[in-house]
């Protein structure tokens, strides 16, 4: 169960990274472009953390702490999608 949740979170984060780069191409310069670059760096680090957690938990018996960690990471991935949707809407308003 924990590996499935971590894999789902990683897939969401991979989509978020792709979606973030699409947003970055819409606002490549200025303050918004700089902040989007920083946001994408954080998203990439967050996506890599899924790989690390997945590698560390693979083959281990599932316990409640790992289940809680995987749920928290999955909810974090959903939060990233919500933030990117907010950025998309703000960029749409500014254009």
C-alpha positions as CSV (number, residue, x, y, z in Angstrom):
1,X,0.0,0.0,0.0
2,X,2.8,2.5,0.9
3,X,4.7,1.8,-2.3
4,X,1.5,2.4,-4.3
5,X,0.9,5.7,-2.6
6,X,4.5,6.8,-3.1
7,X,4.3,5.8,-6.8
8,X,1.0,7.7,-7.2
9,X,2.7,10.8,-5.6
10,X,5.7,10.5,-7.8
11,X,3.5,10.4,-10.9
12,X,1.7,13.5,-9.7
13,X,5.0,15.2,-9.1
14,X,6.3,14.2,-12.6
15,X,3.2,15.8,-14.1
16,X,3.7,18.8,-11.8
17,X,7.3,19.2,-13.1
18,X,6.1,19.1,-16.7
19,X,3.2,21.5,-16.0
20,X,5.6,23.8,-14.2
21,X,8.0,24.0,-17.1
22,X,5.0,24.8,-19.4
23,X,4.1,27.7,-17.0
24,X,7.7,28.8,-17.0
25,X,7.7,29.2,-20.8
26,X,4.7,31.6,-20.4
27,X,6.5,33.9,-18.0
28,X,10.2,33.5,-18.8
29,X,11.5,36.9,-17.4
30,X,11.1,39.3,-14.6
31,X,10.2,38.6,-11.0
32,X,7.6,36.0,-11.9
33,X,10.0,34.1,-14.0
34,X,12.6,34.1,-11.2
35,X,10.1,32.9,-8.7
36,X,8.9,30.2,-11.0
37,X,12.4,29.0,-11.4
38,X,12.8,28.7,-7.7
39,X,9.4,26.9,-7.5
40,X,10.5,24.4,-10.1
41,X,13.7,23.7,-8.3
42,X,11.7,22.9,-5.1
43,X,9.3,20.8,-7.1
44,X,12.2,18.8,-8.6
45,X,13.7,18.3,-5.2
46,X,10.3,17.1,-3.9
47,X,9.9,14.7,-6.8
48,X,13.4,13.3,-6.1
49,X,12.4,12.8,-2.5
50,X,9.8,10.4,-3.7
51,X,12.4,8.2,-5.4
52,X,14.5,8.2,-2.3
53,X,11.6,7.3,0.0
54,X,10.5,4.7,-2.4
55,X,14.0,3.1,-2.6
56,X,14.3,3.2,1.2
57,X,10.9,1.6,1.8
58,X,11.0,-1.0,-1.0
59,X,11.1,-4.5,0.5
60,X,10.4,-3.3,4.1
61,X,7.3,-4.5,5.9
62,X,4.5,-1.8,5.9
63,X,4.0,-0.2,9.2
64,X,1.8,2.7,10.3
65,X,4.6,5.3,10.3
66,X,5.4,4.6,6.6
67,X,1.7,4.6,5.7
68,X,1.4,8.0,7.4
69,X,4.5,9.3,5.6
70,X,3.3,8.2,2.2
71,X,-0.2,9.8,2.8
72,X,1.5,13.1,3.8
73,X,3.7,13.0,0.7
74,X,0.7,12.3,-1.5
75,X,-1.2,15.2,0.0
76,X,1.9,17.4,-0.6
77,X,1.9,16.4,-4.3
78,X,-1.8,17.4,-4.5
79,X,-0.9,20.7,-2.9
80,X,1.8,21.3,-5.5
81,X,-0.8,20.8,-8.2
82,X,-3.1,23.3,-6.5
83,X,-0.3,25.9,-6.3
84,X,0.5,25.4,-10.0
85,X,-3.1,25.9,-10.9
86,X,-3.2,29.1,-8.9
87,X,0.0,30.3,-10.7
88,X,-1.6,29.4,-14.1
89,X,-4.7,31.4,-13.2
90,X,-2.7,34.4,-12.1
91,X,-0.6,34.3,-15.3
92,X,-3.8,34.1,-17.3
93,X,-5.2,37.2,-15.5
94,X,-2.0,39.1,-16.0
95,X,-1.9,38.4,-19.8
